[in-house]
């Protein structure tokens, strides 16, 4: 069964790599590099302005690490059909789950290193620790994370709900105390305690005779994959996410504003699909809300511009697939509407949605920025919308047609 997990893992990684080329496209990577560089510069300036007796530094790090620590769950890669076809192999599943546990450490390990690396400058500024202490913090958090994954593996068995809840509660309390001990007293001792907790939770979560709860494991794995696909869906279509259509009768007035003319055929279809399709309307509203919340916390116009430009691009990029939403309907091919008119219809819809997003971001920025800087932000966003609609969108549609 260990080899079977390796086979599943290769299949899963191949599927993820196919999607990553859409997520890590040139535009997104450049914007992320710009934002990371800007945030690093801003972070450095903030550290230089901190008072010598700044007491909130270590509590902030403590809370940050404790909140980030649960990120990442047990990766089993199980599928619904496994409840029938692999059930006879349940006696050999311990090797499978052991490999799953080891693989599940990869993402948390990378995430924890990044979080610890980001917090180390603050720790050095507000305490007597040096950057060499980072190794002990890594060992400490990694040990605590491994303990949590042991509990998650234990909860894969039947009749373990009550026991698993008790272990999780104990783990949360112990994690908070160990992190606090490492930050305020001795990092090396904290790392040792974390490793001791690994041995303790390994013993407490031992289940040598229990039967696996296959339905629970499959349900958890589907939930984990769905969260991943939701993120990927911000950049490209994901077949694994089923689209839903809602009536939304209260939005009929918007559709009535579109006159019944031949050149508005696709405009009506696109608007109706955007309003009723949860994958488009939900995506637009989520990105709009995320952008508004982020901009409302920024007092530097450079970061506000970076966040706004990125989110306007993501909104527009995610709405481009509307162009091919009706290509599978045969009678649409009989419409006496040119492809140029179809493209112009999508451009009209995107202009309205992107301009609305630009106005929302500008209005929110007024809560933190002067009027002149907010107006400058609006000008930048208007230029971006013009470039996106006038140049980027036609090129994307042309590539779409060439593929078809």
N, C-alpha and C positions, 0 to 999 in steps of 0.2 A: 504493500500500500504506500510505502514511501516513494517508490518509483511512480506510482499513480499520481501522487501529489505533484511530483516534478513535471509530469506530463500536463496536468491541469495548469500548473504555474506557467509553463511555456506558452500554452494557449492563451492564458489571461494576459501575459505580458505582450504577446503579439497583437492582441486586440487593443490594449492600452497604447502601444506605440503607434498604431494606426490613427488613433485620435489625438495623440500628443503633437503630431505634425500640424494639426489645425489649431491646437491651443497655443503652442509655442511658435506662432508665426512671427515674421520679422517685425511687424508693427507692434505687436503686443510685447515682444521682448525689448524693443527699443524704449517703449513707454515705461516698462517696469524698471529698466536700467536707469532711466531718468528719475523715476520716483525714488528708487532705492538710494541713488546718489544724493538726491535732494533731501531725503529724510535723514541720511547719514550726516550731511552737512548741518542740518537743523539740530539734530541730536548732539553733535559736537559743540555747537554754540550754546545749547541749553546747559550742558555739563560745565562749561566754562563760567557760567553765570550762577551756578549753585553756591549757596553760602557754605562756609566751612562746617557749620553745625547742622547741616540738613539731615533731619531725623527720619524723613519719610522715604529715603532711598531704599533701605533694606525691606521695610514693609511692602513697598511697591513690587520689588523683586520677588518677595515671598508669595504675594498674592498672584503675580503673573505666573510663576512656576507652578503653583498649586492648581491654577485654572487650566494651564496648558497640558499638565501631566496626563489627564485622562484621554487626550487626543490620540486616536488610533485604536482600533479594536482588533479582535481576533479574526484573521483572514483564513477561512476554511475552504473557499472556492467550491462549495457544494452546490449542486443543482437540484431542482425539484425531482428529476427522475431518479436521483440517488436514493431516495427514500424506499424505492422498490428494488433497484438493480444492485446497489452496494450493500443493502441490508444484510445479506448472508455473510458479508466480510466484516461484520461489526467486531468480531474478535481480534481483527488485525488493524483496527482503526487507531490504536494507540500510537503506532509509528507515524500514521498520517497526521494526527493531531500534534505530535511532537514537531514534525516538520512545519506544520502550519504555525505553531507557536514561535518557532525560530524565525520564520519569514515575517511574522507580524511585528517583530522588533525593528525591522529595517526602517520603516517610515518614522516611527517615534524617535528612533536613535538620531536620524538626520534632523528632525524637527527640534529635538531637545538641544542638539549641538548649536543650531542656529539661534535658538532662544537664549541659551546660556551665553553664547558669543556676543549677542546684542546687549545682554544685561551686564556683562563683565566691566565695561567702562564705568557704568554707574556704580557698581560695587567697589571698584578701585577708588573712585572719587570720594565716596561717603564712608569708607572703612579702611582698615589697615591691610586688607588683602592685596595680593599681587595677582597678575595674570596667570601665574603658575598654579594658582588654586583652582583654575578652571577644570583641570583633570579630575579633581576630587568631586566637584559639583556634577560633572558628567557621569562619573561612576555612581554617585548617589541617586541622581534622577533616573538613570538607566536601571538601577536595581529596583527602585520603586515601581517603575513601569513594568518591569518583568514580573513583579509580584502581582500587579493588576491583571496581566495576561494569564497568569496561572489561575486566578479566580475565574476569569472568563472561560477558560478551558474547563474548569470544574463545573461551571453552570451549563455546559453542554449536555450533562447527564440528567436523567430523569430524577424527579423528586429531590431536587437540590435548591429549589427557589428560596426557601427560608434560610438555609445555611449560606447560600451565596449572598443574600442581602446582608446577613450578619458579617460576613467576611469583607464585603465591600465597605460597609460602615466602618469597620475596624481599619481597613486600608486607608480610607480618607483621613481618619483621625491620625493614624500613624504617619502618613505622608506629610501632613501639615507640621507635625511635631519634629520630624526628621529634617525637613527643609529649614525650619526655624533654628534647630540646633546647629545645622551646618553653617547657616548665615551668621548667627550671632556668637557661636562658640568655636567649634573646631571642624573644618570641612572634612579632614581625613577621618575623624571619628564618625561623622555623619555618613560618610561613604561606607564605613565598616558596619554601622547599624543597618543601613539599607541592604547590604549583602546578607546580613543576618536575617532580615525580614524575608528575603527571598527563600532562605532555607525554612523559615517558619511557615510561610504561606504555602510552600511546596508540600510541607507535611500536613497542614490543615486542610488543603484542598485535594489530598490524595483520594482517589476513588477507583479502587482496583476491581470491584465487582459490579458497579453500576452499569445500567443500560443507557445508551445514548438516546437523547431526545432529538430525533432526526428532523421533525417538523420545526422545532425551535431553531436548530442550526441553519436549516435552509431559509427560514424566515429572516434570521439575522443577516445572513450573507446577502440575500436579496435587498435588504434595507441598506446594507453597506454599499453595495454596487449602485443602488439608486442614488445615493448621495453623491457618489463619484460622477455618475452620468448627468446629474443635475448641474454640476460644475462644468463638465465638458459641453453641456448643451448651451452654455453661454457663448460658445465659440462656433459650434457646428451642430447639425442635426444628429441626433442619437436615436437609432431605431428602437433601442431598448426602453426608451421613455415613451409610453403610450400617450398620445395627445387626446384631450377631451374637449368636447364642444358644449357650450352652455347657451341657453336661449337668450338671456339678458335683454328682455323686452324693453327695459327702461332706456336702452341705447338706440332704439329704433328711430328716434328723432334725428340722430346724427346721420343715419343712412338716408333719411328723407331729404336731407340737404343736397344729396347728389342727384342731379337732374338725369332723367332717362334719355340719354343720347347715346349714339353708337360709340363715340369716343370715350364715354364713361363706363363702358361695359366692364373692363378689367378693374377700373377704379372702384366700382361698386363691389366686385368680388373680393378685391384685396382688403378693402375696409371692413367688409362683413367678416372675412376670415380673421383679420386682426382683432376684431372686437369679440368674436365668439370663441376663437381658439385660445384655450388657457395657456398653451405654450408660448404664444406671442404676447397676449395681454399681461399674463403673469410675469413674464420676463421683463417687459417694459416697466411695469410698476415696481418690480423688485429692484432693478437697476436704478430707477428714479429715486426710490426711497434710500438705497444704499448711498447714492451720490449726495443726496440732500443731507443725510446724517453726517457723512464725512466732511462735507464742505462747511457744515454748521460748526464744526470743531476746529477749523483751520483759521489762523489769524495771519498767515503768510500767503500773499496773492500768488506766489510761484507754485506752492503746493495746491492751492485751489484750482489754478489753471491746469496743472498736471492731472489731477483727479477728474476734473470736468472733461478735459479732452479725451482721456481714456474711456470714460463712461459713455460719452457721446459716440465714440467709435464703436464700442461694444454694442450699444443699442442699434446703431445702423447696421453693423455687420450681422447681427442676429436676425434682423428683419429681411435681409436680402433673400433668404429661401422662399419668401412669399411669392417670388416670381414664378416658381415652378410648382406651386401648390395645386394647380388645376390642370396640369399637363396630362395627368392620368385619365381625365374625363374625355371620352372620344368626341362628344359633340362640341367641345370647346375648340377643337381643331377646325370646325366648320364655321366659326364666327368670322364675319367679314371685317376683322380688326387686325391691323398690321402689327408686327412685332415692335415697331417703333412706338406705336400708340400704347402697346402693353408696357413697354419700358417707361414711357412718360407717366403712365398711371402709377407705377410703383414709385417713381420719383416724386410725384405729388404727395403721395401718402407719407413717404419718408421725410419730405420737407416739413410737413405739418407736425409730425411726431418729434423730429429732432429739434425744430425750433421751439416747440413746447418744452422739451427737456432743457434746452439752453436757457429759456426764460425762467424756469423753475430753479435751476442752479444759480442763476444770477440773483434772483430774489432772495434765495437762502443765504448767499454770500454777503448780502447787506447786513446780516446780523453780526458779522465779524469784521467786515472790511469797509473802508471808506467808500463813498459813492463813486469817486473817480476810479478806484481800483475795480469795483464791481462792473462799471461800464467798460473798462478795458477787458475784463473777463468776457463780457458779452460780445465784444467785437471779435475777440479770438475765437469764440465758439461759432459766431456767424461765419467767419472765414472758413473754419473747419467744416461746417455744414455745406457751404458752397463747394468746397473742394471735394467733399465726400460725394455729393449728389452729381456734380458736374464731371468729375474725372474717375473717382474710384468705383462708383456704382456701375457706370457703363462698361468699364473694363472687366469687372466681376461678372456681369451679365454676358459679356462676349465670351469669356472663358467658359461660362455655363453652357452657352449654345454650342461652343466648339466640342465640349465633352459629349453633349447629347448627339 
